[in-house]
Amino acid sequence: MKTEKQILGRAGEDLAVNFLKKKNYQILARNWKCRFGELDIVAAKTKGWILKKTESIVFVEVKTIDSTDVLFESQAEQNVNFFKQKKLIKSAQSFLKASRIKPETPWQIDVIAIEYDSEKGLHKIRHWENAVWG
């Protein structure tokens, strides 16, 4: 049985996927695991309408908080600390290698922060592009 935190996290990831699709990102993987950790979303930022060309690979860390929970006084994205950033970088590099993506392909790590109001069923999304770098 899933915990409330897991249910909230999954709902946040679903919102993030829909948000990215509306921005013309192609979703390549979700919840990809390796020995360094897990990547919530792996997407391709593309350009072109007919012959879509991959501009870059985007690894997205999704952080969702229930804004009605008094324990959360900070913003969701503040939960991506130094140690989490290091794991994200290693996980991203592992994905690139495992997927045999050309080394010259640009990549970045973004953070999508979602504040969900469980009482009203509303949410706010903030997309921080290139938020983590090594």
PyMOL CGO cylinders between C-alpha atoms (Angstrom):
from pymol import cmd
from pymol.cgo import CYLINDER

trace = [
    CYLINDER, 0.00, 0.00, 0.00, 1.34, 3.41, -0.94, 0.3, 1, 1, 1, 1, 1, 1,
    CYLINDER, 1.34, 3.41, -0.94, 1.89, 6.16, 1.59, 0.3, 1, 1, 1, 1, 1, 1,
    CYLINDER, 1.89, 6.16, 1.59, 0.35, 9.63, 1.27, 0.3, 1, 1, 1, 1, 1, 1,
    CYLINDER, 0.35, 9.63, 1.27, 3.80, 10.97, 0.39, 0.3, 1, 1, 1, 1, 1, 1,
    CYLINDER, 3.80, 10.97, 0.39, 4.16, 8.44, -2.46, 0.3, 1, 1, 1, 1, 1, 1,
    CYLINDER, 4.16, 8.44, -2.46, 0.68, 9.23, -3.78, 0.3, 1, 1, 1, 1, 1, 1,
    CYLINDER, 0.68, 9.23, -3.78, 1.41, 12.98, -3.68, 0.3, 1, 1, 1, 1, 1, 1,
    CYLINDER, 1.41, 12.98, -3.68, 4.78, 12.43, -5.38, 0.3, 1, 1, 1, 1, 1, 1,
    CYLINDER, 4.78, 12.43, -5.38, 3.24, 10.35, -8.18, 0.3, 1, 1, 1, 1, 1, 1,
    CYLINDER, 3.24, 10.35, -8.18, 0.50, 12.95, -8.72, 0.3, 1, 1, 1, 1, 1, 1,
    CYLINDER, 0.50, 12.95, -8.72, 3.20, 15.65, -8.92, 0.3, 1, 1, 1, 1, 1, 1,
    CYLINDER, 3.20, 15.65, -8.92, 5.17, 13.65, -11.48, 0.3, 1, 1, 1, 1, 1, 1,
    CYLINDER, 5.17, 13.65, -11.48, 2.01, 13.17, -13.58, 0.3, 1, 1, 1, 1, 1, 1,
    CYLINDER, 2.01, 13.17, -13.58, 1.41, 16.95, -13.50, 0.3, 1, 1, 1, 1, 1, 1,
    CYLINDER, 1.41, 16.95, -13.50, 5.04, 17.56, -14.48, 0.3, 1, 1, 1, 1, 1, 1,
    CYLINDER, 5.04, 17.56, -14.48, 4.83, 15.14, -17.43, 0.3, 1, 1, 1, 1, 1, 1,
    CYLINDER, 4.83, 15.14, -17.43, 1.70, 16.88, -18.75, 0.3, 1, 1, 1, 1, 1, 1,
    CYLINDER, 1.70, 16.88, -18.75, 3.37, 20.28, -18.24, 0.3, 1, 1, 1, 1, 1, 1,
    CYLINDER, 3.37, 20.28, -18.24, 6.44, 19.17, -20.22, 0.3, 1, 1, 1, 1, 1, 1,
    CYLINDER, 6.44, 19.17, -20.22, 4.36, 17.64, -23.02, 0.3, 1, 1, 1, 1, 1, 1,
    CYLINDER, 4.36, 17.64, -23.02, 2.55, 20.96, -23.44, 0.3, 1, 1, 1, 1, 1, 1,
    CYLINDER, 2.55, 20.96, -23.44, 5.99, 22.56, -23.88, 0.3, 1, 1, 1, 1, 1, 1,
    CYLINDER, 5.99, 22.56, -23.88, 6.75, 20.02, -26.68, 0.3, 1, 1, 1, 1, 1, 1,
    CYLINDER, 6.75, 20.02, -26.68, 9.12, 17.84, -24.68, 0.3, 1, 1, 1, 1, 1, 1,
    CYLINDER, 9.12, 17.84, -24.68, 9.22, 14.17, -25.61, 0.3, 1, 1, 1, 1, 1, 1,
    CYLINDER, 9.22, 14.17, -25.61, 9.16, 11.91, -22.54, 0.3, 1, 1, 1, 1, 1, 1,
    CYLINDER, 9.16, 11.91, -22.54, 11.84, 9.22, -22.83, 0.3, 1, 1, 1, 1, 1, 1,
    CYLINDER, 11.84, 9.22, -22.83, 11.62, 7.60, -19.39, 0.3, 1, 1, 1, 1, 1, 1,
    CYLINDER, 11.62, 7.60, -19.39, 10.01, 7.88, -15.97, 0.3, 1, 1, 1, 1, 1, 1,
    CYLINDER, 10.01, 7.88, -15.97, 11.39, 6.69, -12.64, 0.3, 1, 1, 1, 1, 1, 1,
    CYLINDER, 11.39, 6.69, -12.64, 14.60, 5.38, -14.22, 0.3, 1, 1, 1, 1, 1, 1,
    CYLINDER, 14.60, 5.38, -14.22, 16.73, 3.68, -11.58, 0.3, 1, 1, 1, 1, 1, 1,
    CYLINDER, 16.73, 3.68, -11.58, 20.45, 3.04, -11.34, 0.3, 1, 1, 1, 1, 1, 1,
    CYLINDER, 20.45, 3.04, -11.34, 22.91, 2.45, -8.51, 0.3, 1, 1, 1, 1, 1, 1,
    CYLINDER, 22.91, 2.45, -8.51, 23.21, 6.20, -7.87, 0.3, 1, 1, 1, 1, 1, 1,
    CYLINDER, 23.21, 6.20, -7.87, 19.50, 6.90, -7.50, 0.3, 1, 1, 1, 1, 1, 1,
    CYLINDER, 19.50, 6.90, -7.50, 16.39, 7.53, -9.52, 0.3, 1, 1, 1, 1, 1, 1,
    CYLINDER, 16.39, 7.53, -9.52, 15.57, 9.99, -12.27, 0.3, 1, 1, 1, 1, 1, 1,
    CYLINDER, 15.57, 9.99, -12.27, 11.95, 11.13, -12.06, 0.3, 1, 1, 1, 1, 1, 1,
    CYLINDER, 11.95, 11.13, -12.06, 11.62, 12.15, -15.71, 0.3, 1, 1, 1, 1, 1, 1,
    CYLINDER, 11.62, 12.15, -15.71, 13.96, 11.94, -18.69, 0.3, 1, 1, 1, 1, 1, 1,
    CYLINDER, 13.96, 11.94, -18.69, 12.84, 14.01, -21.67, 0.3, 1, 1, 1, 1, 1, 1,
    CYLINDER, 12.84, 14.01, -21.67, 14.11, 15.28, -24.99, 0.3, 1, 1, 1, 1, 1, 1,
    CYLINDER, 14.11, 15.28, -24.99, 13.82, 18.96, -25.78, 0.3, 1, 1, 1, 1, 1, 1,
    CYLINDER, 13.82, 18.96, -25.78, 13.11, 19.02, -29.49, 0.3, 1, 1, 1, 1, 1, 1,
    CYLINDER, 13.11, 19.02, -29.49, 12.88, 21.56, -32.26, 0.3, 1, 1, 1, 1, 1, 1,
    CYLINDER, 12.88, 21.56, -32.26, 11.05, 21.37, -35.55, 0.3, 1, 1, 1, 1, 1, 1,
    CYLINDER, 11.05, 21.37, -35.55, 7.46, 20.44, -36.25, 0.3, 1, 1, 1, 1, 1, 1,
    CYLINDER, 7.46, 20.44, -36.25, 7.74, 17.71, -38.86, 0.3, 1, 1, 1, 1, 1, 1,
    CYLINDER, 7.74, 17.71, -38.86, 11.23, 16.30, -38.43, 0.3, 1, 1, 1, 1, 1, 1,
    CYLINDER, 11.23, 16.30, -38.43, 11.74, 16.76, -34.73, 0.3, 1, 1, 1, 1, 1, 1,
    CYLINDER, 11.74, 16.76, -34.73, 15.39, 17.00, -33.86, 0.3, 1, 1, 1, 1, 1, 1,
    CYLINDER, 15.39, 17.00, -33.86, 16.62, 16.46, -30.33, 0.3, 1, 1, 1, 1, 1, 1,
    CYLINDER, 16.62, 16.46, -30.33, 18.11, 19.70, -29.07, 0.3, 1, 1, 1, 1, 1, 1,
    CYLINDER, 18.11, 19.70, -29.07, 19.09, 18.32, -25.65, 0.3, 1, 1, 1, 1, 1, 1,
    CYLINDER, 19.09, 18.32, -25.65, 18.33, 15.63, -23.10, 0.3, 1, 1, 1, 1, 1, 1,
    CYLINDER, 18.33, 15.63, -23.10, 16.63, 16.97, -19.99, 0.3, 1, 1, 1, 1, 1, 1,
    CYLINDER, 16.63, 16.97, -19.99, 16.64, 15.17, -16.67, 0.3, 1, 1, 1, 1, 1, 1,
    CYLINDER, 16.64, 15.17, -16.67, 13.85, 16.46, -14.44, 0.3, 1, 1, 1, 1, 1, 1,
    CYLINDER, 13.85, 16.46, -14.44, 13.71, 16.18, -10.67, 0.3, 1, 1, 1, 1, 1, 1,
    CYLINDER, 13.71, 16.18, -10.67, 10.15, 16.72, -9.47, 0.3, 1, 1, 1, 1, 1, 1,
    CYLINDER, 10.15, 16.72, -9.47, 9.51, 18.02, -5.96, 0.3, 1, 1, 1, 1, 1, 1,
    CYLINDER, 9.51, 18.02, -5.96, 5.93, 18.16, -4.78, 0.3, 1, 1, 1, 1, 1, 1,
    CYLINDER, 5.93, 18.16, -4.78, 4.67, 19.48, -1.47, 0.3, 1, 1, 1, 1, 1, 1,
    CYLINDER, 4.67, 19.48, -1.47, 1.20, 19.85, -0.02, 0.3, 1, 1, 1, 1, 1, 1,
    CYLINDER, 1.20, 19.85, -0.02, 1.00, 23.59, 0.58, 0.3, 1, 1, 1, 1, 1, 1,
    CYLINDER, 1.00, 23.59, 0.58, -1.70, 23.05, 3.24, 0.3, 1, 1, 1, 1, 1, 1,
    CYLINDER, -1.70, 23.05, 3.24, 0.73, 21.01, 5.36, 0.3, 1, 1, 1, 1, 1, 1,
    CYLINDER, 0.73, 21.01, 5.36, 2.10, 23.31, 8.06, 0.3, 1, 1, 1, 1, 1, 1,
    CYLINDER, 2.10, 23.31, 8.06, 5.34, 21.28, 8.26, 0.3, 1, 1, 1, 1, 1, 1,
    CYLINDER, 5.34, 21.28, 8.26, 6.41, 22.67, 4.88, 0.3, 1, 1, 1, 1, 1, 1,
    CYLINDER, 6.41, 22.67, 4.88, 7.45, 26.26, 5.36, 0.3, 1, 1, 1, 1, 1, 1,
    CYLINDER, 7.45, 26.26, 5.36, 9.91, 26.33, 2.48, 0.3, 1, 1, 1, 1, 1, 1,
    CYLINDER, 9.91, 26.33, 2.48, 9.47, 26.02, -1.25, 0.3, 1, 1, 1, 1, 1, 1,
    CYLINDER, 9.47, 26.02, -1.25, 9.53, 22.57, -2.84, 0.3, 1, 1, 1, 1, 1, 1,
    CYLINDER, 9.53, 22.57, -2.84, 12.69, 23.18, -4.86, 0.3, 1, 1, 1, 1, 1, 1,
    CYLINDER, 12.69, 23.18, -4.86, 14.70, 23.84, -1.70, 0.3, 1, 1, 1, 1, 1, 1,
    CYLINDER, 14.70, 23.84, -1.70, 14.56, 20.08, -1.10, 0.3, 1, 1, 1, 1, 1, 1,
    CYLINDER, 14.56, 20.08, -1.10, 17.13, 19.54, -3.88, 0.3, 1, 1, 1, 1, 1, 1,
    CYLINDER, 17.13, 19.54, -3.88, 20.20, 19.87, -1.67, 0.3, 1, 1, 1, 1, 1, 1,
    CYLINDER, 20.20, 19.87, -1.67, 23.88, 19.47, -2.51, 0.3, 1, 1, 1, 1, 1, 1,
    CYLINDER, 23.88, 19.47, -2.51, 23.91, 15.70, -1.98, 0.3, 1, 1, 1, 1, 1, 1,
    CYLINDER, 23.91, 15.70, -1.98, 20.78, 15.21, -4.08, 0.3, 1, 1, 1, 1, 1, 1,
    CYLINDER, 20.78, 15.21, -4.08, 22.35, 17.29, -6.85, 0.3, 1, 1, 1, 1, 1, 1,
    CYLINDER, 22.35, 17.29, -6.85, 25.46, 15.07, -6.88, 0.3, 1, 1, 1, 1, 1, 1,
    CYLINDER, 25.46, 15.07, -6.88, 23.28, 11.94, -7.14, 0.3, 1, 1, 1, 1, 1, 1,
    CYLINDER, 23.28, 11.94, -7.14, 21.30, 13.51, -9.98, 0.3, 1, 1, 1, 1, 1, 1,
    CYLINDER, 21.30, 13.51, -9.98, 24.47, 14.29, -11.93, 0.3, 1, 1, 1, 1, 1, 1,
    CYLINDER, 24.47, 14.29, -11.93, 25.80, 10.73, -11.52, 0.3, 1, 1, 1, 1, 1, 1,
    CYLINDER, 25.80, 10.73, -11.52, 22.41, 9.24, -12.40, 0.3, 1, 1, 1, 1, 1, 1,
    CYLINDER, 22.41, 9.24, -12.40, 22.15, 11.43, -15.50, 0.3, 1, 1, 1, 1, 1, 1,
    CYLINDER, 22.15, 11.43, -15.50, 25.61, 10.39, -16.64, 0.3, 1, 1, 1, 1, 1, 1,
    CYLINDER, 25.61, 10.39, -16.64, 24.68, 6.75, -16.04, 0.3, 1, 1, 1, 1, 1, 1,
    CYLINDER, 24.68, 6.75, -16.04, 21.51, 7.13, -18.16, 0.3, 1, 1, 1, 1, 1, 1,
    CYLINDER, 21.51, 7.13, -18.16, 23.45, 8.71, -21.02, 0.3, 1, 1, 1, 1, 1, 1,
    CYLINDER, 23.45, 8.71, -21.02, 25.96, 5.86, -20.99, 0.3, 1, 1, 1, 1, 1, 1,
    CYLINDER, 25.96, 5.86, -20.99, 23.34, 3.09, -20.63, 0.3, 1, 1, 1, 1, 1, 1,
    CYLINDER, 23.34, 3.09, -20.63, 21.25, 4.61, -23.45, 0.3, 1, 1, 1, 1, 1, 1,
    CYLINDER, 21.25, 4.61, -23.45, 24.29, 5.04, -25.70, 0.3, 1, 1, 1, 1, 1, 1,
    CYLINDER, 24.29, 5.04, -25.70, 23.52, 8.69, -26.29, 0.3, 1, 1, 1, 1, 1, 1,
    CYLINDER, 23.52, 8.69, -26.29, 26.24, 10.44, -28.24, 0.3, 1, 1, 1, 1, 1, 1,
    CYLINDER, 26.24, 10.44, -28.24, 28.70, 12.22, -25.92, 0.3, 1, 1, 1, 1, 1, 1,
    CYLINDER, 28.70, 12.22, -25.92, 28.30, 15.49, -27.83, 0.3, 1, 1, 1, 1, 1, 1,
    CYLINDER, 28.30, 15.49, -27.83, 24.54, 15.60, -27.13, 0.3, 1, 1, 1, 1, 1, 1,
    CYLINDER, 24.54, 15.60, -27.13, 23.83, 18.50, -24.76, 0.3, 1, 1, 1, 1, 1, 1,
    CYLINDER, 23.83, 18.50, -24.76, 22.08, 17.66, -21.51, 0.3, 1, 1, 1, 1, 1, 1,
    CYLINDER, 22.08, 17.66, -21.51, 20.84, 19.45, -18.44, 0.3, 1, 1, 1, 1, 1, 1,
    CYLINDER, 20.84, 19.45, -18.44, 19.11, 18.84, -15.13, 0.3, 1, 1, 1, 1, 1, 1,
    CYLINDER, 19.11, 18.84, -15.13, 15.93, 20.78, -14.42, 0.3, 1, 1, 1, 1, 1, 1,
    CYLINDER, 15.93, 20.78, -14.42, 13.79, 20.97, -11.31, 0.3, 1, 1, 1, 1, 1, 1,
    CYLINDER, 13.79, 20.97, -11.31, 10.03, 21.18, -11.40, 0.3, 1, 1, 1, 1, 1, 1,
    CYLINDER, 10.03, 21.18, -11.40, 8.55, 22.34, -8.11, 0.3, 1, 1, 1, 1, 1, 1,
    CYLINDER, 8.55, 22.34, -8.11, 4.88, 21.74, -7.48, 0.3, 1, 1, 1, 1, 1, 1,
    CYLINDER, 4.88, 21.74, -7.48, 2.93, 23.19, -4.61, 0.3, 1, 1, 1, 1, 1, 1,
    CYLINDER, 2.93, 23.19, -4.61, -0.33, 21.30, -4.34, 0.3, 1, 1, 1, 1, 1, 1,
    CYLINDER, -0.33, 21.30, -4.34, -3.27, 22.56, -2.30, 0.3, 1, 1, 1, 1, 1, 1,
    CYLINDER, -3.27, 22.56, -2.30, -5.03, 19.35, -1.30, 0.3, 1, 1, 1, 1, 1, 1,
    CYLINDER, -5.03, 19.35, -1.30, -7.99, 21.22, 0.18, 0.3, 1, 1, 1, 1, 1, 1,
    CYLINDER, -7.99, 21.22, 0.18, -8.80, 23.13, -3.03, 0.3, 1, 1, 1, 1, 1, 1,
    CYLINDER, -8.80, 23.13, -3.03, -7.33, 20.68, -5.54, 0.3, 1, 1, 1, 1, 1, 1,
    CYLINDER, -7.33, 20.68, -5.54, -5.18, 23.43, -7.09, 0.3, 1, 1, 1, 1, 1, 1,
    CYLINDER, -5.18, 23.43, -7.09, -1.48, 23.49, -7.87, 0.3, 1, 1, 1, 1, 1, 1,
    CYLINDER, -1.48, 23.49, -7.87, 1.35, 25.85, -8.81, 0.3, 1, 1, 1, 1, 1, 1,
    CYLINDER, 1.35, 25.85, -8.81, 4.20, 24.71, -11.04, 0.3, 1, 1, 1, 1, 1, 1,
    CYLINDER, 4.20, 24.71, -11.04, 7.63, 26.29, -11.25, 0.3, 1, 1, 1, 1, 1, 1,
    CYLINDER, 7.63, 26.29, -11.25, 10.11, 25.02, -13.85, 0.3, 1, 1, 1, 1, 1, 1,
    CYLINDER, 10.11, 25.02, -13.85, 13.75, 25.75, -13.11, 0.3, 1, 1, 1, 1, 1, 1,
    CYLINDER, 13.75, 25.75, -13.11, 15.73, 25.00, -16.26, 0.3, 1, 1, 1, 1, 1, 1,
    CYLINDER, 15.73, 25.00, -16.26, 19.38, 23.97, -15.93, 0.3, 1, 1, 1, 1, 1, 1,
    CYLINDER, 19.38, 23.97, -15.93, 18.99, 24.16, -12.15, 0.3, 1, 1, 1, 1, 1, 1,
    CYLINDER, 18.99, 24.16, -12.15, 21.74, 21.63, -11.35, 0.3, 1, 1, 1, 1, 1, 1,
    CYLINDER, 21.74, 21.63, -11.35, 25.20, 21.66, -12.81, 0.3, 1, 1, 1, 1, 1, 1,
    CYLINDER, 25.20, 21.66, -12.81, 28.43, 19.93, -11.94, 0.3, 1, 1, 1, 1, 1, 1,
]
cmd.load_cgo(trace, "trace")
